[in-house]
Amino acid sequence: MNKSIVSIVKYENPLESVRKVIELTNGFEHLPSKARVFIKPNIVYWNRYCDIPKWGVITTSRVIEDVVILLKEHGINDIIIGEGIVSEDPKDTETANDAFEKLGYNLLKDQYGVKAFNIFERPFEKIELTEGLTAKMNSDMINSDFLVNIPVLKTHAQCVVSLGIKNLKGLINIASRKKFHSADPIRNLHFNVAQLANKTPPSLTIIDGIYTLERGPAIDGKAHRNNILVASKDIFAADVVGANLLDIDPSAVPHLVQASKDRNRPLDLSDIDIVGEKIEDLATPHEWDYIYSNNNTLPLPYQKAGITGIKYHKYDETMCTYCSGLNGILLSGIKMAWKGEPFDDVEILTGKVMKPTPGMNKTILVGQCIYNENKDDPNINEVIAIKGCPPSIEDVQKALKQVGIKVPSYFFKNLDKAPLIFMGRYQNNPEFEESFYQIH
Ligand code: SF4
């Protein structure tokens, strides 16, 4: 049996560590000369109003620059970096510009002639990922000769891990992303994510684990400095090794289970040859799930804080990214509004498939999908609709007010700066260096 090679290296030095991890897996073996190369980083979130903790959340600019230098050494001059950052307003292009500027991608343009594209300003092509599943995917990547896919070594609240395969979701358009969070119990998010790598050009996956993330994928997770780099020409093998390094069994990752079935591959490393460092020397436990109590109707910390009179059901995989962002805002607002008195038997439903509990006084339906699903349900006493797709912050604010959850007005006024709360975790810790996200 021909085994796939996956290399693991400890990050020690700029350029040389990335060179080593690529060479150990012979990563540029299928890189044609004069190729057009597409680099896909992971910029899952950006905020142009304040600093955000990027550690474990965003691909380091250090690794991106090293890959660009190594490609140039191979004589490659046509290099594109492309990403589709989700922001509150789908027409917003400022956020991507700001991210590319501050992460140093514009300097890469000046120094190495690299192009940095916000994929929402570029053409999409409709492709059939598998029978019965189409997506509109960035045309620059599809028409490249080679893909260098550079996810972060991190966990994901819905997908368990977000590594090479999941990183490609950032290259499909908004409508396709919404479709991926399907209410179909079989062809669900995990099935769809497993198909993302089916139509790429030859590729090299480099997993950036200089910083890793628990309870990812975003800024409210907990980052660790782990100095790990993983590389493979086989995206599935890279992800299986990545999951192991997070101490997560790949058989507990639904999209990897699906990908293994589709490829007729084992999940247990038996068809993978690991070179360089050993998994057992570097793997550390990473929690991925958010624990809820009371039959999944309240986040555990809320129950511990004694919050009553509210059912806030645990998110499911049908909730897509826009509603996920609002989910965090709603939960934070409710926590701030809690003054020790029970709320008025309020229930909050999200995603596409949740159903109301009989006997609640007020039911907030967050987003167009769950509104359409439940608006006429006889088990709802009073509907408070947060319509829209994506729903607006103003409607969230109004809905909370309407059910008597009094969130201080400064909370909504300062939402743009909310990520600063999470920066505090890393302050004065020299392991968390901003310079990894800068190009000099
Ligand atoms: S309403 Fe929310 S869950 Fe429904 S498609 Fe829009 S963003 Fe996704």
Boltz pocket constraint, residues with backbone or C-beta under 6 A from the ligand:
constraints:
  - pocket:
      binder: B
      contacts: [[A, 178], [A, 181], [A, 318], [A, 319], [A, 320], [A, 321], [A, 322], [A, 323], [A, 351], [A, 352], [A, 366], [A, 367], [A, 368], [A, 369], [A, 370], [A, 388], [A, 389], [A, 390], [A, 391]]
      max_distance: 6.0
